[in-house]
Amino acid sequence: MHNNRGEAFVSYVIKRINDSDGKSFAAKLKRAESESTEYQSWEILTHWADLDSETQRKAFGIIGASIAHQALKQDGTISLGKGLRLSAKDITSADELAKSSEASRLRRLISCKSGIELANTVKPIIRLLESRDITICYSRLLNEILFFDSDISREKTCINWAQDFFGRRSEEEK
């Protein structure tokens, strides 16, 4: 049993893409990334998302497509902020890190004001991390997108990403 909808969806997608008909399932999910073909993934997404909600449709579609692209065997364990930090692993000074393209991406994420804006902004960042073999926790990211419209949740999410990126989290917060 899963603690939340994000974990349940990610587990379901991982299981299905690794089944015997996984290629067909993955192909349908990959179509969720494009507005012109996303309707082809609705038969899968309708069991998880309210398709009338653009935020839910995009969030589940982007996460499902990302898992399908990577053909994951299990969900990742690191946050989006930590993933961006690992992407900048060669940068050692705080000044260089603050000026890095990864920090610019983080600032763009933190400036998002809605779940739909976050869903649209996060897609190229996920692709960048995939290209660098960095696997984030997709169930966590899905829940972050779904609850981003709440002011309290948005603030907490952004703070966590910044702390994970800049490495200023205390041991008990990790």
matplotlib code that plots the C-alpha trace (Angstrom):
import matplotlib.pyplot as plt

x = [0.0, 1.3, 1.2, 0.0, -1.3, 2.1, 3.8, 0.9, 1.0, 4.8, 4.8, 2.0, 3.8, 7.1, 5.4, 3.5, 6.5, 8.4, 5.6, 5.4, 3.3, 5.5, 6.6, 3.1, 2.2, 5.4, 4.7, 1.2, 2.6, 5.4, 2.7, 1.5, 4.4, 3.1, -0.1, -0.9, -0.7, -1.5, -5.0, -3.5, -2.4, -5.7, -6.9, -4.0, -4.2, -8.0, -7.6, -5.3, -6.0, -9.1, -8.6, -10.6, -7.8, -5.0, -2.6, -3.4, -3.4, 0.0, 1.5, 0.6, 1.5, 4.9, 5.9, 4.5, 6.3, 9.6, 9.4, 8.7, 11.6, 14.0, 12.5, 13.0, 13.0, 12.4, 11.7, 14.6, 15.3, 16.6, 14.7, 14.6, 16.8, 19.4, 19.2, 20.1, 22.9, 24.3, 24.1, 26.5, 28.8, 32.0, 31.3, 32.9, 32.7, 29.4, 29.9, 30.3, 27.3, 25.1, 26.0, 25.6, 22.9, 21.6, 21.0, 19.2, 17.0, 16.3, 15.4, 13.0, 11.3, 11.1, 9.5, 6.5, 3.2, 1.0, 1.1, 0.5, 3.4, 5.6, 4.6, 5.5, 8.7, 10.0, 9.8, 13.1, 14.8, 13.7, 15.1, 18.4, 18.7, 17.8, 20.6, 23.0, 21.8, 20.3, 17.1, 15.0, 12.1, 9.2, 6.6, 7.8, 7.9, 4.4, 3.0, 4.9, 3.3, -0.2, 0.0, 1.9, -1.2, -1.4, 0.6, 1.9, 2.9, 4.5, 6.6, 7.7, 8.5, 10.6, 12.5, 13.3, 14.6, 16.8, 18.2, 18.8, 20.5, 22.7, 23.3, 22.2, 19.8, 20.3, 20.7, 17.3, 15.5, 17.0]
y = [0.0, 3.5, 6.5, 8.9, 9.3, 10.2, 7.1, 4.9, 6.4, 6.2, 2.6, 1.7, 3.3, 1.6, -1.7, -1.3, -0.2, -3.2, -5.6, -7.6, -4.9, -2.2, -0.7, 0.1, 1.5, 3.7, 4.9, 6.1, 7.9, 9.6, 11.3, 13.1, 15.6, 17.2, 19.2, 17.9, 14.2, 14.3, 13.0, 9.6, 9.2, 10.0, 6.4, 5.9, 9.3, 9.3, 6.7, 9.0, 12.6, 14.8, 15.5, 18.7, 20.0, 21.2, 21.1, 17.4, 16.4, 18.0, 16.9, 13.2, 13.4, 14.9, 12.5, 9.5, 10.5, 11.1, 7.7, 6.1, 7.9, 6.6, 3.1, 3.2, 0.1, 2.1, 5.7, 8.0, 9.2, 12.8, 16.0, 18.3, 20.8, 18.1, 16.9, 20.3, 20.5, 17.2, 18.5, 21.3, 18.8, 20.3, 23.7, 24.0, 27.7, 29.2, 32.2, 30.1, 28.0, 31.0, 32.2, 28.7, 27.8, 25.3, 28.1, 30.1, 27.1, 26.8, 30.5, 30.0, 27.1, 29.1, 32.0, 29.9, 30.9, 28.0, 24.2, 24.6, 27.1, 24.7, 21.7, 23.6, 24.9, 21.7, 19.6, 20.8, 20.6, 17.0, 16.3, 18.0, 15.8, 12.7, 13.6, 13.6, 10.3, 12.0, 10.3, 12.3, 11.2, 11.4, 10.6, 13.5, 15.9, 14.8, 15.7, 19.0, 20.0, 18.8, 20.9, 23.9, 26.0, 26.1, 29.1, 27.1, 24.1, 26.2, 28.1, 24.9, 23.2, 26.2, 26.4, 22.7, 22.9, 25.9, 24.2, 21.0, 22.9, 25.1, 22.4, 24.4, 21.9, 20.7, 17.0, 16.7, 18.3, 15.9]
z = [0.0, -0.9, 1.4, -1.3, -4.9, -6.3, -4.9, -6.2, -9.7, -10.0, -8.8, -11.2, -14.2, -13.3, -13.0, -16.3, -18.4, -17.1, -18.0, -21.2, -22.9, -21.5, -24.8, -25.9, -22.5, -22.4, -25.9, -24.9, -21.8, -23.8, -25.9, -22.8, -23.2, -26.3, -26.3, -29.8, -28.8, -25.1, -25.7, -26.6, -23.0, -21.5, -21.3, -18.8, -17.0, -16.5, -13.7, -11.8, -12.8, -13.2, -16.9, -16.6, -14.3, -16.5, -13.6, -12.8, -16.5, -17.1, -13.8, -14.3, -18.0, -17.5, -14.7, -16.5, -19.7, -17.8, -16.2, -19.6, -21.3, -18.6, -18.5, -14.7, -12.6, -9.4, -8.4, -7.6, -4.1, -4.5, -4.7, -7.7, -5.8, -5.1, -8.7, -9.9, -7.4, -8.7, -12.2, -11.1, -9.3, -10.8, -9.2, -5.8, -4.8, -3.5, -5.8, -8.9, -7.9, -7.4, -10.9, -12.5, -15.1, -12.6, -10.0, -12.8, -13.4, -9.6, -9.4, -12.4, -10.6, -7.3, -9.2, -10.4, -8.9, -9.9, -10.4, -14.1, -14.5, -12.5, -14.6, -17.8, -16.3, -14.9, -18.1, -19.7, -16.3, -16.0, -19.5, -18.6, -15.5, -17.5, -20.0, -17.1, -15.7, -12.6, -11.4, -9.1, -6.9, -9.3, -6.7, -4.6, -7.6, -8.7, -5.2, -5.2, -8.5, -7.4, -4.2, -5.6, -5.8, -2.0, -0.7, 2.3, 0.2, -2.5, 0.0, 1.7, -1.6, -2.8, 0.5, 0.4, -3.2, -2.3, 0.8, -1.1, -3.9, -1.7, 1.0, 4.0, 5.5, 9.0, 9.6, 11.3, 8.3, 5.7]

ax = plt.figure().add_subplot(projection="3d")
ax.plot(x, y, z, "-o")
ax.set_aspect("equal")
plt.show()
